[in-house]
């Protein structure tokens, strides 16, 4: 797996973690991003990349930085 592929998968895992910790479904995220549930599912699984607009919207939605979403800073989830 190339480094870029690894970071795509890491972003998807972080989004999945944030969805779970915020009690939000993929369908709700898809609606917030104006995308299909299938598209979001493929992005979370690493098949597709999140766009810069996706990252900005999710950062606001989850109250985290884009760096956290991209794996440049640690993700701290409070239960």
C-alpha positions in Angstrom: 0.0 0.0 0.0 1.4 3.4 -0.9 1.7 6.1 1.7 -1.1 8.1 0.2 -3.4 5.1 0.3 -2.5 4.6 4.0 -3.5 8.2 4.8 -6.8 7.8 2.9 -7.6 4.8 5.0 -6.5 6.6 8.2 -8.9 9.5 7.4 -11.7 7.1 6.9 -11.1 5.4 10.2 -11.0 8.8 12.0 -14.3 9.8 10.4 -15.9 6.5 11.4 -14.6 7.0 15.0 -16.1 10.5 15.0 -19.4 9.3 13.6 -19.6 6.7 16.4 -18.6 9.1 19.2 -21.1 11.7 18.0 -23.9 9.2 17.6 -24.2 10.1 13.9 -24.9 7.8 11.0 -23.2 7.7 7.6 -26.5 8.7 6.1 -26.6 11.8 8.3 -23.0 12.7 7.3 -23.9 12.2 3.7 -26.8 14.6 4.0 -24.6 17.2 5.7 -22.1 16.9 2.9 -24.7 16.9 0.2 -23.6 13.5 -1.1 -25.0 10.0 -1.4 -24.6 7.4 1.4 -22.8 5.2 -1.1 -20.2 7.9 -1.8 -19.6 8.5 1.9 -19.3 4.7 2.5 -16.7 4.5 -0.2 -14.8 7.4 1.3 -14.8 6.0 4.8 -13.5 2.6 3.4 -10.7 4.3 1.5 -12.0 3.6 -2.0 -12.5 7.3 -2.7 -10.7 10.4 -1.3 -12.4 13.1 0.8 -12.3 16.5 -0.9 -11.0 19.6 0.8 -14.6 20.8 1.1 -15.5 17.5 2.8 -12.7 18.0 5.3 -13.7 21.6 6.0 -17.3 20.7 6.5 -16.5 17.7 8.7 -14.1 19.7 10.8 -16.9 22.2 11.6 -19.4 19.4 12.1 -17.3 17.4 14.5 -15.5 20.4 16.1 -12.1 19.2 15.3 -9.3 20.5 13.0 -8.7 19.4 9.5 -5.3 18.2 10.7 -7.0 15.8 13.1 -9.2 14.5 10.3 -6.2 14.0 8.0 -4.1 12.3 10.7 -1.6 15.0 11.2 -2.6 15.5 14.8 -3.9 12.9 17.3 -7.6 12.3 17.6 -8.8 12.5 21.2 -12.3 11.2 21.7 -14.0 11.9 25.0 -16.6 9.3 25.9 
